């Protein structure tokens, strides 16, 4: 939709083919979490979130958070920066923004055809579009932008079905993989039953020497949360390589180990272990339960050893949550399959944006920001293509 707006603003006639009965369903889903549009941190640090995807970095640099915020405010949305630096609409909803956006697209002459699904290309290179009645028609156009999403929200329209037709057309792709996903942990039944849904706040999580601070949420079969999502790539690589992956959780990153040890040693001798951990170490019941899981039900009584466990509780990863439960998708159209205009090298005149591209980023506003930025970049690439007067080969 941002690509359509960019093109229509430049005077191009645009038709959006939307496979679902209504547009922007993934945006509405993001709105259930408040619609974290972007982040307020300095641009240089922001760009580091896409450290292994130079094309995405460049797109975000050209359409940065400040531009996205200005765009949203232009739709009548008052924004605010939360305590974590994340940027949200004041309403904490996507629907007001979407309604204003659809009105703008209509005023620009953008046509949105619902239940209209791209199925690939016919023998003459035209778009094959299946309508609501199941009938497929061939459509010719001067430029095409594909923004079909990843494969992690099939019920919202993103099921990765675009991979096969692109492969048939000679476009190189990387396997679609889960990103910002949960880790599966073999909890004891008692722990899972008692603490499923409980948060672990203000922790530090380490995997293979890489550490992230944030929060975790205990689930019945593992862990979710921002601190874990920030380690998605490292976790995916560890599990994918067949190596044993162990998450190391610091339950009190704000306290030095020797301080914790001294506090535990000074506690009342008659206190139970749970009481001591609560009073002396400031641990919540879920954190105390996790210590028991990490030590196979027998946390050490010695204050120094107990403090060491609090600072580095090892949790073995049994596997990863599936793609259908992931927040985003890695993999997709290979990075060397597009040029600097986001045009497919194998298909002149066809551009790609969003999660179809092979990139990775944590939650916190970085995902939506990159989707908007690549949509703008692909549209500007299409405008440059149209300006040459060239048409896609028959």
Order of alpha helices (4+ residues) and beta strands (2+ residues): alpha-beta-alpha-beta-alpha-alpha-alpha-beta-beta-alpha-beta-beta-beta-beta-beta-alpha-beta-beta-alpha-beta-beta-beta-alpha-alpha-beta-alpha-alpha-alpha-alpha-beta-beta-beta-beta-alpha
